[in-house]
Amino acid sequence: MTRRAVSVVILVLTLGLVSMQAAGGRSSITPGDLKDWLTFLSSDELEGRAVFTEGLGIAAGYIQGYLQAWGVKPGGDHGGYLQTVRVRGVKVVNHSTVTVRVGGESRTFKDGEGITFPRNVGAKRTLTIDRVEFAGYGLDVPGHMDLRGRTIEGAAVVFLGLNGPKDIDQQALRRVVTGRSRHAIDQLRAAAAIGPANPNTSGQGRGGASASDGAGGRGGGAPRPAPDFTTTQRLDQPISPAVTATDAFLDFLFSKAPVRYDELKKKASDRDPLPSFRLDGVTLTFNIDADYQLVRTQLTENVIGIVEGSDPQLKSTYVVVGAHYDHVGYADAELTDGRRPAAPGRVTAGATEDRIWNGADDDGSGTVAVMALARAFAQGVHPKRSVLFIWHAGEERGLYGSRYFADYPTVPLDKIVAQLNIDMIGRNRDDKKSEANTVYLVGSDRISTELDKVSRDANRSLQPPLKIDYEMNDPADPEQVYYRSDHYSYASKGIPIIFFTTGLHPDYHANTDDVSKIEFPKLTRVTQLVYETALRVANLDHPPVRDNKGPRAGKGTP
Ligand SMILES: [Zn+2]
């Protein structure tokens, strides 16, 4: 080989490397590609991408084709890009009980007789709790910090008042009031939560899934028993009990308390201030014992790709970046008297003819963002850690895909150092022009203060930086969005998360969430923020520290 030939080879190799670099990295995330992909994914041909439909399958194939072309490694089942998600319909016979010991007296209450368990109580076990805290209304909202600052971890929390106190806006804080058990158990690590039974709805709505939920299998054959609940989670894991109690139970529970139940009940129904105190000498024993029978399994798919890390040690650890690629589908009923019956979402005035909910922002925007991120990492310089990209199925029906992955992960869950979730990043909140440079971060500081700090650093690398708003990270957020997208499936396993969103708008879950309304330059910049955040986390020499200090950033945070 002549000297000239060698230098030509070197030149070609150099050019090759340069063009490979140019193909990836942050600058590869451009409005043009995002728009091309989203135009297809939110077209009518994809039928609104409802779970268990052809439209969602076409979307999965579309994403997988690109992953292959970009050299992203498969991260699903059997060496492929797809992970089959099993959506199980379950019938339950619940024998669970609670035994209450007050001083020397003890009484046992069965499920449905004084106490009501959720339909899914998890694995069989016995749980004894000797610290019982009465927490008034059980709220942590401005003016009512009933729990915050008290030691709740490991305790049973009892609260009253179906409607909350009279000085809170009952309508606005409806989700906060109905989420009290979850707040105590998931955020403050209570061992159990006991709330008041609603006499008007007792026996209903406790499982979250109606009998018709998911009924959509091919017809014919013998009738099948209706499931009591639908889940993609394992049934052999413990779940902290969140129960509702009738007067008979509460009367006994408070029988040696400093304030009698009758008095508390009167105050709660008048929505007057309630005291809070420890119930001394009270022990609760939950005997959790349910028999589950699978009556149906429906199948859908997560799409998963991996870009391998460059560090020989750290590449066995992962940053997970995800979005949900499903939406709510289409109306199969015909127009009746100018109305659209059985619509899967809201019908925008003047758009009654439109029968397809295209979900361009929700979550087409996140879907294409994660595509751009997969290509940026695959074709750019690989960070030390591996990055796993996941497009979750069935988020709209109850976080199906992410709950499944968190219980049946394709990489070890304890090797996931953080999860970044993108859901609706292509619009301005409430269509306000003043929101043009704003992105909302939710949950970023709740499990790892360090992760939040990393995201702020990442934002400073953008020119100009985005305005980060923490309003929706407030525990009193009326929409409670922290619990409402796929990141929560990871957070509930203790994994630090960030949820990136640009907020709700009039086309949210409406048949007019169309690609024509997407702000592509903004979508590009928010995707670049996720890129810079993922890059920094993937290059950290230690996993983001899990200090679990809970939300400190919230409404009013600059
Ligand atoms: Zn969504």
Residues whose N, C-alpha, C, O or C-beta is under 5 A from the ligand:
A	BS01	ZN	D362 D363 D423
